[in-house]
């Protein structure tokens, strides 16, 4: 419906739900898929509820499609309401139903709803899978309440009891669920568990772990975890590198931050198991992945911050306007460091590197400049 001529069910779909209700089941499900992609969750719900008036009964696939449409629009109360409607219509929910409803709850951080959904799965005799546990854990990631922490621990324990144990996605979700509050000691224990279980680690797992350690200002542990992941053959992506640079920033370790920014590919380096040729291929792969972005430079420049000096700030702001848009934020952060070992020169170097990479500063960059000038 989004590309090319529209199928029959797509024409005027906002105003002709009654006509859609007379179509075949597969066509209805496809139409709801169009609603989901366009954010029309109300229309999807209207279609579902008009079916009885057309002497038609929805099936599990159609209910799942409507639940997914609600989940995409983060309408988790509506998605939850569809479960009793399925029971009333004598339609059995399946794994897709529950996972889609959990996804709706995840978008809103509704961890109490996730607890109820997991319990409902047990009553319906639907076995959870890795997606279930990863999504359920995701509902706990944004809350620092004791209830959310307890729910995350319960979900993690249940995932560990599965036949195959937690997958990389579940371990990543476990780490993310520890991101709020000072819970970095738990993520350290989780790292040991991953190694014992020989879980397949991913760049997303590394990013989640480093982010938790960064929030706890445990930059040394973050560096250790980062290095161990690399030694095990993981190629960090730019998001993982940014998390590590942010950890150095929070720990005021500007030298480490600049080292990561300058030599990201070599930070991936591990002793080649297959000789120099294989090691060279590994470095080339890392180099292809390591493309610093605005976040990389913002964190690195922020790590340089020290005591402000007004004339340095003004001078660097002036040079920034001469050099282009990207210079303003870099110059302000560097001005803060003029009083310490002329860090402003390093900030200017970072600015020039940003310009050479055609990276535009964002709102955070400009806010840093304004904040530093205010302090002066």
Residue pairs with C-beta under 8 A, 6 or more apart in sequence:
1 7
1 10
1 34
1 37
2 34
2 37
2 38
7 27
7 30
8 27
9 20
9 23
9 27
9 28
9 30
9 31
9 34
10 31
10 34
13 20
13 31
13 34
13 35
13 40
13 43
14 40
14 43
17 43
17 46
17 47
17 50
18 50
18 53
18 54
20 27
20 28
20 31
20 47
20 50
21 28
21 47
21 50
21 51
21 53
21 54
21 56
22 54
22 56
23 31
25 59
25 61
25 62
28 47
28 51
28 58
28 62
29 61
29 62
29 65
31 47
32 44
32 47
32 48
32 62
32 65
32 66
32 69
33 65
34 40
35 41
35 43
35 44
35 47
35 69
36 44
36 65
36 68
36 69
36 72
37 72
39 72
39 73
40 69
41 66
41 69
41 70
41 72
41 73
41 75
41 78
44 65
44 66
44 69
44 70
45 66
45 69
45 70
45 78
47 66
48 58
48 62
48 63
48 66
51 57
51 58
57 89
57 91
58 89
58 91
59 91
60 86
60 91
60 92
60 93
60 94
60 96
60 97
63 82
63 85
63 86
63 91
63 93
63 97
64 94
64 96
64 97
64 100
66 82
67 79
67 82
67 97
67 100
67 101
67 104
68 100
68 103
70 76
70 78
70 79
70 82
70 104
71 79
71 100
71 101
71 103
71 104
71 107
74 104
74 107
74 108
75 104
76 101
76 104
76 105
76 107
76 108
76 110
76 113
79 100
79 101
79 104
79 105
80 101
80 104
80 105
80 113
80 117
82 101
83 93
83 97
83 101
83 120
86 92
86 93
86 97
92 124
93 124
93 126
94 126
95 126
95 127
95 128
95 129
95 132
98 117
98 120
98 121
98 124
98 126
98 128
98 132
99 129
99 131
99 132
99 135
101 117
102 114
102 117
102 132
102 135
102 136
102 139
103 135
105 111
105 113
105 114
105 117
105 139
106 114
106 135
106 136
106 138
106 139
109 139
109 140
109 141
109 142
109 143
110 139
111 139
111 140
111 143
111 147
111 148
111 151
111 152
112 147
112 151
113 139
114 135
114 136
114 139
114 140
114 151
114 155
115 151
115 154
117 136
118 128
118 132
118 136
118 155
118 158
121 127
121 128
121 132
128 158
128 162
130 159
130 162
130 164
130 166
130 167
130 169
130 170
131 169
133 155
133 156
133 158
133 159
133 162
133 166
133 170
133 173
134 167
134 169
134 170
134 172
134 173
135 173
136 151
136 155
137 152
137 155
137 156
137 159
137 170
137 173
137 174
137 176
137 177
138 173
138 176
138 177
139 151
140 148
140 149
140 151
140 152
140 155
140 177
141 173
141 176
141 177
141 179
141 180
142 180
143 180
144 180
144 181
148 177
149 181
149 183
152 174
152 177
152 178
155 177
156 166
156 170
156 174
156 177
159 165
159 166
159 170
159 174
160 166
165 197
165 199
166 174
166 197
166 199
167 199
167 200
168 199
168 200
168 201
168 202
168 204
168 205
169 204
171 190
171 194
171 199
171 201
171 205
172 202
172 204
172 205
172 208
174 190
175 187
175 190
175 205
175 208
175 209
175 212
176 208
176 211
178 184
178 186
178 187
178 190
178 212
179 208
179 211
179 212
179 215
182 215
182 216
183 212
183 216
184 212
184 213
184 215
184 216
184 218
184 221
187 209
187 212
187 213
188 213
188 221
190 209
191 209
191 225
191 228
194 201
194 205
201 229
201 232
201 234
202 234
203 234
203 235
203 236
203 237
203 239
203 240
204 239
206 225
206 226
206 229
206 234
206 236
206 240
206 243
207 237
207 239
207 240
207 243
209 225
210 222
210 225
210 226
210 240
210 243
210 244
210 247
211 243
211 246
213 219
213 221
213 222
213 225
213 247
214 222
214 243
214 244
214 246
214 247
214 250
215 250
217 250
217 251
218 247
218 251
219 247
219 248
219 250
219 251
219 253
219 256
220 251
222 243
222 244
222 247
222 248
223 244
223 247
223 248
223 256
226 236
226 240
226 244
226 267
229 236
230 236
230 267
230 268
230 269
230 270
231 270
233 270
235 268
235 282
235 285
235 286
235 289
236 244
236 267
236 268
236 286
236 289
236 290
237 289
238 289
238 290
238 291
238 292
238 293
238 296
241 260
241 264
241 267
241 290
241 292
241 296
242 293
242 295
242 296
242 299
244 260
245 257
245 260
245 261
245 296
245 299
245 300
245 303
246 299
248 254
248 256
248 257
248 260
248 299
248 303
249 257
249 299
249 300
249 302
249 303
252 303
253 303
254 300
254 303
254 304
254 343
254 346
257 299
257 300
257 303
258 300
258 303
258 346
258 350
259 267
260 267
260 300
261 292
261 296
261 297
261 300
261 350
264 286
264 290
264 292
265 283
265 286
265 287
265 290
266 283
268 282
268 283
268 286
268 289
268 290
269 279
269 282
269 283
269 286
270 279
270 282
271 279
272 278
272 279
272 280
272 282
292 357
292 359
293 359
294 354
294 359
294 360
294 361
294 362
294 365
297 330
297 350
297 353
297 354
297 359
298 329
298 362
298 364
298 365
298 368
300 350
301 329
301 330
301 333
301 334
301 347
301 350
301 351
301 368
302 333
302 368
304 333
304 334
304 336
304 337
304 343
304 346
304 347
305 333
305 336
305 337
305 372
306 336
306 337
306 339
306 340
306 343
307 336
307 337
307 339
307 340
308 335
308 336
308 338
308 339
308 372
308 375
308 376
309 335
309 338
309 339
309 376
310 373
310 376
312 334
312 335
312 338
312 339
312 344
313 331
313 332
313 335
313 336
313 338
313 372
313 373
313 376
314 335
314 373
314 376
315 335
316 331
316 332
316 334
316 335
316 344
316 347
316 348
317 328
317 331
317 332
317 335
317 369
317 373
319 327
319 331
319 348
320 327
320 328
320 329
320 330
320 331
320 332
320 351
320 369
321 327
321 328
323 351
323 352
323 355
324 355
325 360
325 361
326 351
326 354
326 355
326 359
326 360
326 361
326 365
327 351
327 355
328 361
328 365
328 366
328 369
329 361
329 364
329 365
329 366
329 368
329 369
330 347
330 348
330 350
330 351
330 354
330 361
330 365
331 344
331 347
331 348
331 351
331 369
332 368
332 369
332 370
332 371
332 372
332 373
333 347
333 368
333 369
333 372
334 343
334 344
334 345
334 346
334 347
334 348
334 350
334 351
335 344
335 347
335 372
335 373
335 376
336 343
336 372
336 375
337 343
337 344
337 346
337 347
338 344
354 361
